[in-house]
Amino acid sequence: MDVNMKVLPEGVSFSQGLYAVKIPTFSGSEIKYYKDPLTAFTTKRRADRKEAIRKDKRLAMKMING
């Protein structure tokens, strides 16, 4: 087993010497790279939460407007 292997947070991968996360955006999704795995995970978690809030608002508007 490689000594440098680390357990990464959910949704974070190691690519090209940086930690990569897939962030949902208005136009699909985008991959962002960070030097720190904690920053990458926190950014992903915030983006996922914002996307969930947007979906909830859209669903509420559909229910109101019929």
mmJSON file of the N, C-alpha and C atoms, coordinates in Angstrom:
{"data_MODEL":{"atom_site":{
"group_PDB":["ATOM","ATOM","ATOM","ATOM","ATOM","ATOM","ATOM","ATOM","ATOM","ATOM","ATOM","ATOM","ATOM","ATOM","ATOM","ATOM","ATOM","ATOM","ATOM","ATOM","ATOM","ATOM","ATOM","ATOM","ATOM","ATOM","ATOM","ATOM","ATOM","ATOM","ATOM","ATOM","ATOM","ATOM","ATOM","ATOM","ATOM","ATOM","ATOM","ATOM","ATOM","ATOM","ATOM","ATOM","ATOM","ATOM","ATOM","ATOM","ATOM","ATOM","ATOM","ATOM","ATOM","ATOM","ATOM","ATOM","ATOM","ATOM","ATOM","ATOM","ATOM","ATOM","ATOM","ATOM","ATOM","ATOM","ATOM","ATOM","ATOM","ATOM","ATOM","ATOM","ATOM","ATOM","ATOM","ATOM","ATOM","ATOM","ATOM","ATOM","ATOM","ATOM","ATOM","ATOM","ATOM","ATOM","ATOM","ATOM","ATOM","ATOM","ATOM","ATOM","ATOM","ATOM","ATOM","ATOM","ATOM","ATOM","ATOM","ATOM","ATOM","ATOM","ATOM","ATOM","ATOM","ATOM","ATOM","ATOM","ATOM","ATOM","ATOM","ATOM","ATOM","ATOM","ATOM","ATOM","ATOM","ATOM","ATOM","ATOM","ATOM","ATOM","ATOM","ATOM","ATOM","ATOM","ATOM","ATOM","ATOM","ATOM","ATOM","ATOM","ATOM","ATOM","ATOM","ATOM","ATOM","ATOM","ATOM","ATOM","ATOM","ATOM","ATOM","ATOM","ATOM","ATOM","ATOM","ATOM","ATOM","ATOM","ATOM","ATOM","ATOM","ATOM","ATOM","ATOM","ATOM","ATOM","ATOM","ATOM","ATOM","ATOM","ATOM","ATOM","ATOM","ATOM","ATOM","ATOM","ATOM","ATOM","ATOM","ATOM","ATOM","ATOM","ATOM","ATOM","ATOM","ATOM","ATOM","ATOM","ATOM","ATOM","ATOM","ATOM","ATOM","ATOM","ATOM","ATOM","ATOM","ATOM","ATOM","ATOM","ATOM","ATOM","ATOM","ATOM","ATOM","ATOM"],
"id":[1,2,3,4,5,6,7,8,9,10,11,12,13,14,15,16,17,18,19,20,21,22,23,24,25,26,27,28,29,30,31,32,33,34,35,36,37,38,39,40,41,42,43,44,45,46,47,48,49,50,51,52,53,54,55,56,57,58,59,60,61,62,63,64,65,66,67,68,69,70,71,72,73,74,75,76,77,78,79,80,81,82,83,84,85,86,87,88,89,90,91,92,93,94,95,96,97,98,99,100,101,102,103,104,105,106,107,108,109,110,111,112,113,114,115,116,117,118,119,120,121,122,123,124,125,126,127,128,129,130,131,132,133,134,135,136,137,138,139,140,141,142,143,144,145,146,147,148,149,150,151,152,153,154,155,156,157,158,159,160,161,162,163,164,165,166,167,168,169,170,171,172,173,174,175,176,177,178,179,180,181,182,183,184,185,186,187,188,189,190,191,192,193,194,195,196,197,198],
"type_symbol":["N","C","C","N","C","C","N","C","C","N","C","C","N","C","C","N","C","C","N","C","C","N","C","C","N","C","C","N","C","C","N","C","C","N","C","C","N","C","C","N","C","C","N","C","C","N","C","C","N","C","C","N","C","C","N","C","C","N","C","C","N","C","C","N","C","C","N","C","C","N","C","C","N","C","C","N","C","C","N","C","C","N","C","C","N","C","C","N","C","C","N","C","C","N","C","C","N","C","C","N","C","C","N","C","C","N","C","C","N","C","C","N","C","C","N","C","C","N","C","C","N","C","C","N","C","C","N","C","C","N","C","C","N","C","C","N","C","C","N","C","C","N","C","C","N","C","C","N","C","C","N","C","C","N","C","C","N","C","C","N","C","C","N","C","C","N","C","C","N","C","C","N","C","C","N","C","C","N","C","C","N","C","C","N","C","C","N","C","C","N","C","C","N","C","C","N","C","C"],
"label_atom_id":["N","CA","C","N","CA","C","N","CA","C","N","CA","C","N","CA","C","N","CA","C","N","CA","C","N","CA","C","N","CA","C","N","CA","C","N","CA","C","N","CA","C","N","CA","C","N","CA","C","N","CA","C","N","CA","C","N","CA","C","N","CA","C","N","CA","C","N","CA","C","N","CA","C","N","CA","C","N","CA","C","N","CA","C","N","CA","C","N","CA","C","N","CA","C","N","CA","C","N","CA","C","N","CA","C","N","CA","C","N","CA","C","N","CA","C","N","CA","C","N","CA","C","N","CA","C","N","CA","C","N","CA","C","N","CA","C","N","CA","C","N","CA","C","N","CA","C","N","CA","C","N","CA","C","N","CA","C","N","CA","C","N","CA","C","N","CA","C","N","CA","C","N","CA","C","N","CA","C","N","CA","C","N","CA","C","N","CA","C","N","CA","C","N","CA","C","N","CA","C","N","CA","C","N","CA","C","N","CA","C","N","CA","C","N","CA","C","N","CA","C","N","CA","C","N","CA","C","N","CA","C"],
"label_alt_id":[null,null,null,null,null,null,null,null,null,null,null,null,null,null,null,null,null,null,null,null,null,null,null,null,null,null,null,null,null,null,null,null,null,null,null,null,null,null,null,null,null,null,null,null,null,null,null,null,null,null,null,null,null,null,null,null,null,null,null,null,null,null,null,null,null,null,null,null,null,null,null,null,null,null,null,null,null,null,null,null,null,null,null,null,null,null,null,null,null,null,null,null,null,null,null,null,null,null,null,null,null,null,null,null,null,null,null,null,null,null,null,null,null,null,null,null,null,null,null,null,null,null,null,null,null,null,null,null,null,null,null,null,null,null,null,null,null,null,null,null,null,null,null,null,null,null,null,null,null,null,null,null,null,null,null,null,null,null,null,null,null,null,null,null,null,null,null,null,null,null,null,null,null,null,null,null,null,null,null,null,null,null,null,null,null,null,null,null,null,null,null,null,null,null,null,null,null,null],
"label_comp_id":["MET","MET","MET","ASP","ASP","ASP","VAL","VAL","VAL","ASN","ASN","ASN","MET","MET","MET","LYS","LYS","LYS","VAL","VAL","VAL","LEU","LEU","LEU","PRO","PRO","PRO","GLU","GLU","GLU","GLY","GLY","GLY","VAL","VAL","VAL","SER","SER","SER","PHE","PHE","PHE","SER","SER","SER","GLN","GLN","GLN","GLY","GLY","GLY","LEU","LEU","LEU","TYR","TYR","TYR","ALA","ALA","ALA","VAL","VAL","VAL","LYS","LYS","LYS","ILE","ILE","ILE","PRO","PRO","PRO","THR","THR","THR","PHE","PHE","PHE","SER","SER","SER","GLY","GLY","GLY","SER","SER","SER","GLU","GLU","GLU","ILE","ILE","ILE","LYS","LYS","LYS","TYR","TYR","TYR","TYR","TYR","TYR","LYS","LYS","LYS","ASP","ASP","ASP","PRO","PRO","PRO","LEU","LEU","LEU","THR","THR","THR","ALA","ALA","ALA","PHE","PHE","PHE","THR","THR","THR","THR","THR","THR","LYS","LYS","LYS","ARG","ARG","ARG","ARG","ARG","ARG","ALA","ALA","ALA","ASP","ASP","ASP","ARG","ARG","ARG","LYS","LYS","LYS","GLU","GLU","GLU","ALA","ALA","ALA","ILE","ILE","ILE","ARG","ARG","ARG","LYS","LYS","LYS","ASP","ASP","ASP","LYS","LYS","LYS","ARG","ARG","ARG","LEU","LEU","LEU","ALA","ALA","ALA","MET","MET","MET","LYS","LYS","LYS","MET","MET","MET","ILE","ILE","ILE","ASN","ASN","ASN","GLY","GLY","GLY"],
"label_asym_id":["A","A","A","A","A","A","A","A","A","A","A","A","A","A","A","A","A","A","A","A","A","A","A","A","A","A","A","A","A","A","A","A","A","A","A","A","A","A","A","A","A","A","A","A","A","A","A","A","A","A","A","A","A","A","A","A","A","A","A","A","A","A","A","A","A","A","A","A","A","A","A","A","A","A","A","A","A","A","A","A","A","A","A","A","A","A","A","A","A","A","A","A","A","A","A","A","A","A","A","A","A","A","A","A","A","A","A","A","A","A","A","A","A","A","A","A","A","A","A","A","A","A","A","A","A","A","A","A","A","A","A","A","A","A","A","A","A","A","A","A","A","A","A","A","A","A","A","A","A","A","A","A","A","A","A","A","A","A","A","A","A","A","A","A","A","A","A","A","A","A","A","A","A","A","A","A","A","A","A","A","A","A","A","A","A","A","A","A","A","A","A","A","A","A","A","A","A","A"],
"label_entity_id":["1","1","1","1","1","1","1","1","1","1","1","1","1","1","1","1","1","1","1","1","1","1","1","1","1","1","1","1","1","1","1","1","1","1","1","1","1","1","1","1","1","1","1","1","1","1","1","1","1","1","1","1","1","1","1","1","1","1","1","1","1","1","1","1","1","1","1","1","1","1","1","1","1","1","1","1","1","1","1","1","1","1","1","1","1","1","1","1","1","1","1","1","1","1","1","1","1","1","1","1","1","1","1","1","1","1","1","1","1","1","1","1","1","1","1","1","1","1","1","1","1","1","1","1","1","1","1","1","1","1","1","1","1","1","1","1","1","1","1","1","1","1","1","1","1","1","1","1","1","1","1","1","1","1","1","1","1","1","1","1","1","1","1","1","1","1","1","1","1","1","1","1","1","1","1","1","1","1","1","1","1","1","1","1","1","1","1","1","1","1","1","1","1","1","1","1","1","1"],
"label_seq_id":[1,1,1,2,2,2,3,3,3,4,4,4,5,5,5,6,6,6,7,7,7,8,8,8,9,9,9,10,10,10,11,11,11,12,12,12,13,13,13,14,14,14,15,15,15,16,16,16,17,17,17,18,18,18,19,19,19,20,20,20,21,21,21,22,22,22,23,23,23,24,24,24,25,25,25,26,26,26,27,27,27,28,28,28,29,29,29,30,30,30,31,31,31,32,32,32,33,33,33,34,34,34,35,35,35,36,36,36,37,37,37,38,38,38,39,39,39,40,40,40,41,41,41,42,42,42,43,43,43,44,44,44,45,45,45,46,46,46,47,47,47,48,48,48,49,49,49,50,50,50,51,51,51,52,52,52,53,53,53,54,54,54,55,55,55,56,56,56,57,57,57,58,58,58,59,59,59,60,60,60,61,61,61,62,62,62,63,63,63,64,64,64,65,65,65,66,66,66],
"pdbx_PDB_ins_code":[null,null,null,null,null,null,null,null,null,null,null,null,null,null,null,null,null,null,null,null,null,null,null,null,null,null,null,null,null,null,null,null,null,null,null,null,null,null,null,null,null,null,null,null,null,null,null,null,null,null,null,null,null,null,null,null,null,null,null,null,null,null,null,null,null,null,null,null,null,null,null,null,null,null,null,null,null,null,null,null,null,null,null,null,null,null,null,null,null,null,null,null,null,null,null,null,null,null,null,null,null,null,null,null,null,null,null,null,null,null,null,null,null,null,null,null,null,null,null,null,null,null,null,null,null,null,null,null,null,null,null,null,null,null,null,null,null,null,null,null,null,null,null,null,null,null,null,null,null,null,null,null,null,null,null,null,null,null,null,null,null,null,null,null,null,null,null,null,null,null,null,null,null,null,null,null,null,null,null,null,null,null,null,null,null,null,null,null,null,null,null,null,null,null,null,null,null,null],
"Cartn_x":[0.845,0.0,0.89,0.498,1.249,1.073,2.178,2.133,1.458,1.564,1.003,-0.495,-1.099,-2.544,-3.312,-4.286,-5.105,-6.558,-7.336,-8.78,-9.331,-9.984,-10.505,-11.972,-12.411,-13.829,-14.685,-15.946,-16.873,-16.953,-16.839,-16.945,-15.633,-14.554,-13.251,-12.345,-11.677,-10.716,-9.375,-8.322,-6.981,-6.599,-6.318,-6.024,-4.975,-3.965,-2.928,-2.261,-2.091,-1.449,-2.347,-3.628,-4.588,-5.825,-6.634,-7.879,-9.003,-9.724,-10.754,-12.145,-13.079,-14.481,-15.359,-16.486,-17.451,-18.512,-18.63,-19.529,-20.73,-21.965,-23.126,-23.234,-23.515,-23.691,-24.977,-25.331,-26.533,-26.437,-25.235,-25.062,-24.513,-24.903,-24.427,-23.538,-22.362,-21.426,-20.022,-19.196,-17.851,-16.886,-15.692,-14.693,-13.753,-13.587,-12.684,-11.575,-10.399,-9.228,-8.744,-8.356,-7.885,-6.636,-5.812,-4.606,-4.921,-6.002,-6.353,-7.635,-7.642,-8.847,-10.02,-9.739,-10.819,-11.518,-10.751,-11.337,-12.182,-11.668,-12.419,-13.734,-13.696,-14.915,-15.911,-15.431,-16.309,-16.975,-16.199,-16.744,-17.817,-17.559,-18.542,-19.815,-19.652,-20.814,-21.668,-21.02,-21.766,-22.493,-21.807,-22.423,-23.605,-23.459,-24.561,-25.759,-25.49,-26.574,-27.284,-26.512,-27.117,-27.993,-27.518,-28.295,-29.589,-29.53,-30.729,-31.737,-31.253,-32.14,-32.787,-32.014,-32.571,-33.666,-33.422,-34.426,-35.688,-35.52,-36.682,-37.496,-36.814,-37.512,-38.254,-37.61,-38.28,-39.531,-39.412,-40.551,-41.679,-41.331,-42.336,-43.032,-42.284,-42.889,-43.817,-43.436,-44.308,-45.606,-45.515,-46.722,-47.633,-47.041,-47.827,-48.492,-47.722,-48.219,-49.041,-49.009,-49.809,-49.225],
"Cartn_y":[-1.18,0.0,1.243,2.228,3.471,4.311,4.782,5.582,6.927,7.462,8.769,8.734,7.55,7.475,8.061,8.867,9.482,9.14,9.125,8.968,10.356,10.516,11.831,11.956,13.17,13.389,13.018,12.746,12.373,13.463,13.06,13.998,14.662,14.35,14.942,13.873,14.216,13.295,14.008,13.222,13.786,13.686,14.821,14.838,15.898,15.525,16.457,17.201,16.525,17.138,18.064,18.141,18.989,18.17,18.704,18.054,18.621,17.731,18.15,17.857,18.778,18.572,19.015,18.343,18.7,19.566,20.814,21.803,22.007,21.876,22.166,23.664,24.029,25.426,25.545,26.771,26.992,26.296,26.217,25.645,24.222,23.453,22.079,21.929,21.349,21.236,21.583,21.908,22.392,21.748,21.398,20.819,21.931,22.032,23.034,22.31,22.921,22.316,23.161,22.486,23.159,22.464,23.202,22.624,21.846,22.203,21.632,20.792,19.541,18.714,19.246,19.882,20.425,21.587,22.451,23.564,23.02,22.003,21.403,20.83,20.09,19.485,20.542,21.568,22.633,23.363,23.636,24.311,23.454,22.155,21.25,21.202,21.091,21.01,22.282,23.441,24.701,24.782,24.38,24.42,23.451,22.27,21.3,21.845,22.519,23.093,24.213,25.055,26.127,25.546,24.467,23.824,23.239,22.641,22.093,23.201,24.349,25.484,25.979,26.063,26.492,25.53,24.23,23.232,23.36,23.585,23.766,24.987,26.067,27.296,27.048,26.334,26.04,25.199,24.192,23.332,24.128,25.022,25.852,26.761,27.327,28.205,27.414,26.192,25.353,25.046,24.772,24.448,25.674,26.855,28.079,28.43,28.353,28.743,27.659,26.455,25.359,24.849],
"Cartn_z":[0.0,0.0,0.0,-0.779,-0.898,0.372,0.916,2.134,1.875,0.652,0.336,0.069,0.015,-0.239,0.939,0.631,1.673,1.414,2.469,2.322,2.059,0.914,0.536,0.924,1.215,1.502,0.29,0.523,-0.548,-1.607,-2.865,-3.975,-4.361,-3.654,-3.942,-4.535,-5.632,-6.225,-6.383,-6.518,-6.663,-8.126,-8.757,-10.183,-10.48,-11.215,-11.664,-10.499,-9.376,-8.225,-7.424,-7.809,-7.095,-6.753,-5.864,-5.479,-6.344,-7.015,-7.961,-7.401,-7.655,-7.296,-8.458,-8.623,-9.662,-8.999,-9.476,-8.888,-9.815,-9.289,-10.134,-10.405,-11.661,-12.039,-12.843,-13.216,-14.014,-15.366,-15.916,-17.256,-17.21,-16.216,-16.095,-14.878,-15.072,-13.96,-14.439,-13.49,-13.797,-12.802,-13.251,-12.363,-11.915,-10.602,-10.036,-9.292,-9.269,-8.653,-7.479,-6.39,-5.185,-4.66,-3.929,-3.343,-2.07,-1.402,-0.109,-0.216,0.255,0.142,0.962,2.102,2.926,2.227,1.587,0.821,-0.324,-0.995,-2.108,-1.614,-0.507,0.029,0.478,1.179,1.665,0.496,-0.54,-1.726,-2.379,-2.495,-3.1,-2.256,-0.956,-0.072,-0.17,-0.207,-0.335,-1.674,-2.747,-4.078,-4.158,-3.57,-3.568,-2.789,-1.682,-0.873,-1.635,-2.315,-3.111,-4.216,-4.846,-5.902,-5.336,-4.153,-3.518,-3.21,-2.752,-2.47,-3.757,-4.856,-6.141,-6.605,-6.438,-6.843,-6.006,-4.699,-3.823,-4.238,-4.577,-5.011,-6.31,-7.259,-8.525,-8.311,-7.444,-7.152,-6.489,-5.567,-4.9,-5.904,-6.833,-7.841,-8.755,-9.098,-9.936,-9.226,-7.912,-7.145,-7.029,-6.869,-6.736,-8.058,-9.138,-10.452,-11.147,-10.604,-11.149,-12.377],
"occupancy":[1.0,1.0,1.0,1.0,1.0,1.0,1.0,1.0,1.0,1.0,1.0,1.0,1.0,1.0,1.0,1.0,1.0,1.0,1.0,1.0,1.0,1.0,1.0,1.0,1.0,1.0,1.0,1.0,1.0,1.0,1.0,1.0,1.0,1.0,1.0,1.0,1.0,1.0,1.0,1.0,1.0,1.0,1.0,1.0,1.0,1.0,1.0,1.0,1.0,1.0,1.0,1.0,1.0,1.0,1.0,1.0,1.0,1.0,1.0,1.0,1.0,1.0,1.0,1.0,1.0,1.0,1.0,1.0,1.0,1.0,1.0,1.0,1.0,1.0,1.0,1.0,1.0,1.0,1.0,1.0,1.0,1.0,1.0,1.0,1.0,1.0,1.0,1.0,1.0,1.0,1.0,1.0,1.0,1.0,1.0,1.0,1.0,1.0,1.0,1.0,1.0,1.0,1.0,1.0,1.0,1.0,1.0,1.0,1.0,1.0,1.0,1.0,1.0,1.0,1.0,1.0,1.0,1.0,1.0,1.0,1.0,1.0,1.0,1.0,1.0,1.0,1.0,1.0,1.0,1.0,1.0,1.0,1.0,1.0,1.0,1.0,1.0,1.0,1.0,1.0,1.0,1.0,1.0,1.0,1.0,1.0,1.0,1.0,1.0,1.0,1.0,1.0,1.0,1.0,1.0,1.0,1.0,1.0,1.0,1.0,1.0,1.0,1.0,1.0,1.0,1.0,1.0,1.0,1.0,1.0,1.0,1.0,1.0,1.0,1.0,1.0,1.0,1.0,1.0,1.0,1.0,1.0,1.0,1.0,1.0,1.0,1.0,1.0,1.0,1.0,1.0,1.0,1.0,1.0,1.0,1.0,1.0,1.0],
"B_iso_or_equiv":[0.0,0.0,0.0,0.0,0.0,0.0,0.0,0.0,0.0,0.0,0.0,0.0,0.0,0.0,0.0,0.0,0.0,0.0,0.0,0.0,0.0,0.0,0.0,0.0,0.0,0.0,0.0,0.0,0.0,0.0,0.0,0.0,0.0,0.0,0.0,0.0,0.0,0.0,0.0,0.0,0.0,0.0,0.0,0.0,0.0,0.0,0.0,0.0,0.0,0.0,0.0,0.0,0.0,0.0,0.0,0.0,0.0,0.0,0.0,0.0,0.0,0.0,0.0,0.0,0.0,0.0,0.0,0.0,0.0,0.0,0.0,0.0,0.0,0.0,0.0,0.0,0.0,0.0,0.0,0.0,0.0,0.0,0.0,0.0,0.0,0.0,0.0,0.0,0.0,0.0,0.0,0.0,0.0,0.0,0.0,0.0,0.0,0.0,0.0,0.0,0.0,0.0,0.0,0.0,0.0,0.0,0.0,0.0,0.0,0.0,0.0,0.0,0.0,0.0,0.0,0.0,0.0,0.0,0.0,0.0,0.0,0.0,0.0,0.0,0.0,0.0,0.0,0.0,0.0,0.0,0.0,0.0,0.0,0.0,0.0,0.0,0.0,0.0,0.0,0.0,0.0,0.0,0.0,0.0,0.0,0.0,0.0,0.0,0.0,0.0,0.0,0.0,0.0,0.0,0.0,0.0,0.0,0.0,0.0,0.0,0.0,0.0,0.0,0.0,0.0,0.0,0.0,0.0,0.0,0.0,0.0,0.0,0.0,0.0,0.0,0.0,0.0,0.0,0.0,0.0,0.0,0.0,0.0,0.0,0.0,0.0,0.0,0.0,0.0,0.0,0.0,0.0,0.0,0.0,0.0,0.0,0.0,0.0],
"pdbx_formal_charge":[null,null,null,null,null,null,null,null,null,null,null,null,null,null,null,null,null,null,null,null,null,null,null,null,null,null,null,null,null,null,null,null,null,null,null,null,null,null,null,null,null,null,null,null,null,null,null,null,null,null,null,null,null,null,null,null,null,null,null,null,null,null,null,null,null,null,null,null,null,null,null,null,null,null,null,null,null,null,null,null,null,null,null,null,null,null,null,null,null,null,null,null,null,null,null,null,null,null,null,null,null,null,null,null,null,null,null,null,null,null,null,null,null,null,null,null,null,null,null,null,null,null,null,null,null,null,null,null,null,null,null,null,null,null,null,null,null,null,null,null,null,null,null,null,null,null,null,null,null,null,null,null,null,null,null,null,null,null,null,null,null,null,null,null,null,null,null,null,null,null,null,null,null,null,null,null,null,null,null,null,null,null,null,null,null,null,null,null,null,null,null,null,null,null,null,null,null,null],
"auth_seq_id":[1,1,1,2,2,2,3,3,3,4,4,4,5,5,5,6,6,6,7,7,7,8,8,8,9,9,9,10,10,10,11,11,11,12,12,12,13,13,13,14,14,14,15,15,15,16,16,16,17,17,17,18,18,18,19,19,19,20,20,20,21,21,21,22,22,22,23,23,23,24,24,24,25,25,25,26,26,26,27,27,27,28,28,28,29,29,29,30,30,30,31,31,31,32,32,32,33,33,33,34,34,34,35,35,35,36,36,36,37,37,37,38,38,38,39,39,39,40,40,40,41,41,41,42,42,42,43,43,43,44,44,44,45,45,45,46,46,46,47,47,47,48,48,48,49,49,49,50,50,50,51,51,51,52,52,52,53,53,53,54,54,54,55,55,55,56,56,56,57,57,57,58,58,58,59,59,59,60,60,60,61,61,61,62,62,62,63,63,63,64,64,64,65,65,65,66,66,66],
"auth_comp_id":["MET","MET","MET","ASP","ASP","ASP","VAL","VAL","VAL","ASN","ASN","ASN","MET","MET","MET","LYS","LYS","LYS","VAL","VAL","VAL","LEU","LEU","LEU","PRO","PRO","PRO","GLU","GLU","GLU","GLY","GLY","GLY","VAL","VAL","VAL","SER","SER","SER","PHE","PHE","PHE","SER","SER","SER","GLN","GLN","GLN","GLY","GLY","GLY","LEU","LEU","LEU","TYR","TYR","TYR","ALA","ALA","ALA","VAL","VAL","VAL","LYS","LYS","LYS","ILE","ILE","ILE","PRO","PRO","PRO","THR","THR","THR","PHE","PHE","PHE","SER","SER","SER","GLY","GLY","GLY","SER","SER","SER","GLU","GLU","GLU","ILE","ILE","ILE","LYS","LYS","LYS","TYR","TYR","TYR","TYR","TYR","TYR","LYS","LYS","LYS","ASP","ASP","ASP","PRO","PRO","PRO","LEU","LEU","LEU","THR","THR","THR","ALA","ALA","ALA","PHE","PHE","PHE","THR","THR","THR","THR","THR","THR","LYS","LYS","LYS","ARG","ARG","ARG","ARG","ARG","ARG","ALA","ALA","ALA","ASP","ASP","ASP","ARG","ARG","ARG","LYS","LYS","LYS","GLU","GLU","GLU","ALA","ALA","ALA","ILE","ILE","ILE","ARG","ARG","ARG","LYS","LYS","LYS","ASP","ASP","ASP","LYS","LYS","LYS","ARG","ARG","ARG","LEU","LEU","LEU","ALA","ALA","ALA","MET","MET","MET","LYS","LYS","LYS","MET","MET","MET","ILE","ILE","ILE","ASN","ASN","ASN","GLY","GLY","GLY"],
"auth_asym_id":["A","A","A","A","A","A","A","A","A","A","A","A","A","A","A","A","A","A","A","A","A","A","A","A","A","A","A","A","A","A","A","A","A","A","A","A","A","A","A","A","A","A","A","A","A","A","A","A","A","A","A","A","A","A","A","A","A","A","A","A","A","A","A","A","A","A","A","A","A","A","A","A","A","A","A","A","A","A","A","A","A","A","A","A","A","A","A","A","A","A","A","A","A","A","A","A","A","A","A","A","A","A","A","A","A","A","A","A","A","A","A","A","A","A","A","A","A","A","A","A","A","A","A","A","A","A","A","A","A","A","A","A","A","A","A","A","A","A","A","A","A","A","A","A","A","A","A","A","A","A","A","A","A","A","A","A","A","A","A","A","A","A","A","A","A","A","A","A","A","A","A","A","A","A","A","A","A","A","A","A","A","A","A","A","A","A","A","A","A","A","A","A","A","A","A","A","A","A"],
"auth_atom_id":["N","CA","C","N","CA","C","N","CA","C","N","CA","C","N","CA","C","N","CA","C","N","CA","C","N","CA","C","N","CA","C","N","CA","C","N","CA","C","N","CA","C","N","CA","C","N","CA","C","N","CA","C","N","CA","C","N","CA","C","N","CA","C","N","CA","C","N","CA","C","N","CA","C","N","CA","C","N","CA","C","N","CA","C","N","CA","C","N","CA","C","N","CA","C","N","CA","C","N","CA","C","N","CA","C","N","CA","C","N","CA","C","N","CA","C","N","CA","C","N","CA","C","N","CA","C","N","CA","C","N","CA","C","N","CA","C","N","CA","C","N","CA","C","N","CA","C","N","CA","C","N","CA","C","N","CA","C","N","CA","C","N","CA","C","N","CA","C","N","CA","C","N","CA","C","N","CA","C","N","CA","C","N","CA","C","N","CA","C","N","CA","C","N","CA","C","N","CA","C","N","CA","C","N","CA","C","N","CA","C","N","CA","C","N","CA","C","N","CA","C","N","CA","C","N","CA","C","N","CA","C"],
"pdbx_PDB_model_num":[1,1,1,1,1,1,1,1,1,1,1,1,1,1,1,1,1,1,1,1,1,1,1,1,1,1,1,1,1,1,1,1,1,1,1,1,1,1,1,1,1,1,1,1,1,1,1,1,1,1,1,1,1,1,1,1,1,1,1,1,1,1,1,1,1,1,1,1,1,1,1,1,1,1,1,1,1,1,1,1,1,1,1,1,1,1,1,1,1,1,1,1,1,1,1,1,1,1,1,1,1,1,1,1,1,1,1,1,1,1,1,1,1,1,1,1,1,1,1,1,1,1,1,1,1,1,1,1,1,1,1,1,1,1,1,1,1,1,1,1,1,1,1,1,1,1,1,1,1,1,1,1,1,1,1,1,1,1,1,1,1,1,1,1,1,1,1,1,1,1,1,1,1,1,1,1,1,1,1,1,1,1,1,1,1,1,1,1,1,1,1,1,1,1,1,1,1,1]
}}}
